[in-house]
Amino acid sequence: MKKYLTKEYLKRNLIMLFSVCMMGVCVQFLNLTKLGPDPCSALNYGVSAKLGMSFGTYQFLFNVVLFLIVVVQDKSLFGTGSLGNMILVGYAADFTGWVLQVTGLLPKLQENMSAGLAVGIMIPALAVFLVVAALYMNCGLGTAPYDAIPFLVHKKLEMARKKKIPFRFVRMAFDGIVTLAAFLIGGGIGIVTVLMIFLLGPAVDGVSRVVEKSGIFTE
């Protein structure tokens, strides 16, 4: 019980909450550019559109299903970070879209979305998404069910082969399969979705090394 009352635990949770909310903001901007969001979001945007459901609500339900599958295998993968990601990413994306709509920025951006503007939005949104996604995974507070699956597969592969396997390869394979599913269901994948396949795994590895050297998490 004491570990939940420490400054370190509070700090980790604050960083996690900031990270998952920023992921949602970035997802909305990436989707706005029509260059494609991350693989998971592309799949969920496609399915939610077909069901006539908000992205945030469907993403939450999607993660609940995955949660029930993964928790049977390894409960240690879940924590407050799991809940934060499951609930906040989708709704933060919806909220960002709502803010853009009520301020009148959304229709203006959609009307004037040139290739140059799309790329200008995509580059910082993608960069921020990769950093904050990797940061939340390094908070040690559990991961979202979607992210837990490659971690679980990675762990089982290392145990089976009895040697270290770079996490990025497992993550890339998993994201590639989900991207294919998103494409088949009409999820609006784009260049960013494809880039995510190759960048998210290495980003997690890279941020992990930076976090370890920085000492941002002391316990």
Residue, then its C-alpha position, 0 to 999 in steps of 0.5 A: m500500500k505504501k508504494y501508492l502513496t509515494k511521490e514517485y508513484l504520483k509522478r509516474n501517474l502524472i506523466m502517464l496521464f499527460s502522455v496518453c492524453m497527448m496521444g489522443v490529441c496527436v491521433q486526431f490531428l493525424n487522422l485530420t491530415k488523411l495521411g493515416p493514424d497509428p495502426c490501432s487507431a486506423l483499425n478502430y476508426g474504420v470499425s467505429a465508422k461502420l458501426g456508427m459509434s464514436f471513436g472513443t467509445y469503440q476504442f474503449l470497448f475494443n480494449v476491454v475485449l483485448f483486456l479480457i484476453v490478455v489478463v488471463q495470460d499475464k496480469s502483471l502487464f496491467g495497471t493504472g497505465s492500462l486504464g489510462n490508455m484504454i479510456l483517455v486516448g480515444y476520448a482525448a481524440d474525440f474531445t480534440g475533434w470537438v474543440l476544433q469543431v466548435t472553434g470553427l478550425l476543423p472545417k477551415l482545416q479540412e477545406n484548406m488541407s493542402a499537401g503542404l499543410a498535411v505534412g506540416i501537421m503530420i510531422p510534429a504530430l507523429a514525432v510527439f505521438l512516438v515520444v509520448a507513446a514510448l514514454y507511457m510504456n516506460c512508466g511501469l504502470g502497465t500498458a493498454p491491452y493492444d500494447a500488452i499483446p506484443f509485450l506478451v508475445h515478446k516475453k513468450l518468444e524469449m522464454a521459448r528461444k532462451k535468448k534476447i529478442p529485440f522488442r521492436f521486431v515483435r512490435m513491427a510484426f504486430d503493427g503490420i498485421v493490424t495495419l493489414a486488417a485496417f486496410l481490409i476494413g477501410g480504416g483509412i490507412g496512410i503513409v503515417t500508418v505504414l511509418m508507425i509499423f517501423l518507428l513505434g518499436p524502435a521509439v519504445d526501445g530508444v525512449s527506454r534507454v533515454v529514461e534509464k540513463s536520465g533517472i527520471f524514474t528513481e524507483 
